[in-house]
Amino acid sequence: MVNVQLEGGRELPFIVDTGASGTLFDKSLAPLLHRRPGTITLRLWGGREEAELYDAPKLFLGGVPLRTGRVVATHDFRQFTAMAGRPVLGCLGMDCLRNYCIQLDFSADKLRFLDDTQPEPEQWGKTFPLSALGWRDSRPCLRGNLLGAQDAFSQIDTGDHGDGWLRPGSFQ
């Protein structure tokens, strides 16, 4: 989770969700957003949901402006709040994350937005080049998988609270 700030300085606890193609705000924040005509169908585990579209507000992380897409949508984050045990008011999706080099440091319990123009990126740790899952699906994946199969893809979804899943043939 990260605390993003709106232009006026209000902090919002967001999850970082590489499985989400776009940035989402909790429905309770809709009055702070500028409505845009139209809706979008969110594909969620277990179903689909129609969501209202809004112009993307300016977002900041630690005072630094974040690059996002032109629009955001709303979603009910009560389930995420219950799972996290603390408020979740939105998520940064791939419309934002694709613009950054991100380091997941599990031993320090940190997520870092790195500046890839700084010297010595080899000291950041093991890199995993990501690509889009498909031409109509911007979710990131690794070519190959953790079992060593090079003809497969491993989707990276930081918003999924499970440990992952495999196709039945992989268990053999």
N, C-alpha and C positions, 0 to 999 in steps of 0.2 A: 504494500500500500504506500501511496505517496500523498502528501498534502499539496494540492494544486491551489492556486489563488486566482480569483476573478480579478478583473481590472480594478475594482474598488478595494481590493485587499482581503476580501472574505476568503477564508481557507475552507477547502472542501476535501474530505478524505476520499480518494479514488483508488480503485484497484488498477493495476497495470495488466491488461488482458490482451495477450497476443492472439487469442482466439476470436476477438471481436474486430470486425473490419472497420468499425468507426467508433468515435467517442460518444459515450452515452451519459446522460444526466438523470438523476433520480426524478421521478415525476413531481415530487414536492418542490423542485426548483424551477418548474415551468414558468411561474410568474416572473422570474428573473431573466428569462430568455425571450428573444424576439421571434415570434411565430412566423413560419414560412409556409406557404401553401403546399400541401402534400403530405403524404405518409410514406413510410418505408416498411417492408416486411422484415422483421428480425427473425433470423433462424436461430433457434435456441435448442439445446439438448432437450428432446422430448416434445418439440413443437415449433410453432411459428406464432408471431405476435405482430400486430399492426402498431406502429409507433408514429407519433407526430414528429414532424421535422421543424428545426429551428436554425436560425443563423448561428454559426459557431461564435461564441464569445471569445474575447482575448483571454487566454489562460497563461499562467506563469508557474514556474517551478523554481522555488528559491529566488524569486525576483527576476528570473530569466524567462523571456517570452517563449512559449512553446508553439511549434508549427503544427497545425491541425488541418483537417479538411475544411471545406466551406460550410458544411452543415453538421449538426449533431441531432440526436434523437433522444427521447425520454424512455425510461424503463423503470419498473418498480423494483428497487434494490432491497426490499425488506428481507428477502431470503438470504441475500449476501450479508446483510447486517447480522442476521441471526447466526449464520455460519461463522462469521468473523468475530462475533462477540463484541463488536464495536460498530459505530455508524459507518456505512458505505454510501456515499452520495453520487457515485458515478464510476466510470471507467475510462481510462485512456486506451483507445483502440489503435489498430494498425494505421489509421489515417495520420496519427501523430507519431507513433513509434517507428514507422519506416524511415523517418527523417533523422534517426539517432543511432549511435552505437551504444548499446546498453550492456552493462556488466552485471551479472547475477552472482553475488558473492555469498554463497550459502553459509560459509563458516562465520562470516561477520554479520549475517542477517541483513545484508544491504543490497540495494539496487542502485547502480550508478549510471548516470547519463554521461558518457565519455566524450571528450573532444578529440575526434580522430585526426585533427591537424597537429596535435601535440606530439613531441618526440617520444620515442620508446614505447610504441603500442605493443611491442612483443612482451612487455612486462605485465600486461593486463591479464594474462592467463591464456588458456586454450580458447581459440576462436572457432566458431562454428558458422560457416557461411550459410545463410538462409535464402530460400527462394520462395516464391508464392506457390501455394498448393496447386493452383491451376489458373488458367487465364480469366476465369470468372470468380476466383476465390483467392483473396489477398492474404489469407492466413498463412503464417510462415511455416516452413517445414525444412527438415534436413534431408539431403539426398542420402539414401541408405538408412539403416536403422541400428538400434543398439545391439542387435543380434549379429551384425556384420553383413546383412543382406544389402547389396548395392542396388538392386532393382526395385527397392521399396522406398517409401518416404516416411519420415517420422514427423508428425505435426507437433508443433510446440504451442501449447495453450496454457499460459500462466494464469488464466482465469478459471481453469477447471480444477476443482478441489480433489479430484481423484489422482491416483498414482499413474494412471494410463491404462491402455488396453491393447491387446494384440488380436489379430485375426486368428481364427482357430488353427489354421495350418502352421502358424508360427510356434505353437506349443509343442509340436512334434519335434 
